[in-house]
Amino acid sequence: MRADPVSQQGDIDIAKGPLLDEYELEPIARVGYHVEWVLDIGAFIGTFTMKVKNLWPSANLIAFEPAPDSTQLYRLNTSRFQNISFYEAAAVRRGQEGIVTLSYDSFHAARKVKECVAQFGDTMTAGALVKALALLDVLEQHGNPEIAILKMDAEGVEADLLEDLKDAGYLNRIWWIRGEWHYDLSVSRIQSALEKTHVCNTARSVCGGWGPLIAHRKL
């Protein structure tokens, strides 16, 4: 965790979710499902990755995290595990790759890509310049694997990524999706992207503006 008290509390609050199985991985493991590939978008400090590797030690994991302070902790926390391809970058749709502006909230936890969330009226200005990679390009580098579990906590990039995956015909290669959606305007786009391939739940949180994103592929 980071040293200053505010950031440390933010790390604790966010880390508790995966450790307590917020993403409901344990039921998947209990039925004996073989998990070969996992995609972790918004990997933060590595708690979801650690949960996956504890449940499926041999799984191949592709992870994205753009925040420099979080990437250091991710590497430290996951250093004992094998078969992790970690990208210190934001995952974006094709055409958005390059250098982008990463903004933070007061807890240094919500890592928003300014260029991606501007479409929702979010005009955040403070932040650092970080690398952005096209998700489909990275998947192609790995041989376009079938993804057992896609975890998305991308702070507003979810609709862009899912639409890109849909347009590329890749969603039928993804079984379970777990994570969060952000911005009310993104919900209908997420639902539209997933409607032909997945059963999807995008309930709203009591705070509004975000909520859980849970989906599984239609049989």
Helices and strands as residue ranges (DSSP letters): H 5-19, H 25-30, E 37-41, H 47-55, E 60-64, H 68-78, E 84-87, E 90-92, E 98-103, E 112-113, H 114-117, G 118-120, E 128-134, H 135-141, E 147-152, H 158-167, G 171-173, E 174-182, G 184-186, H 187-194, E 198-201, E 210-217
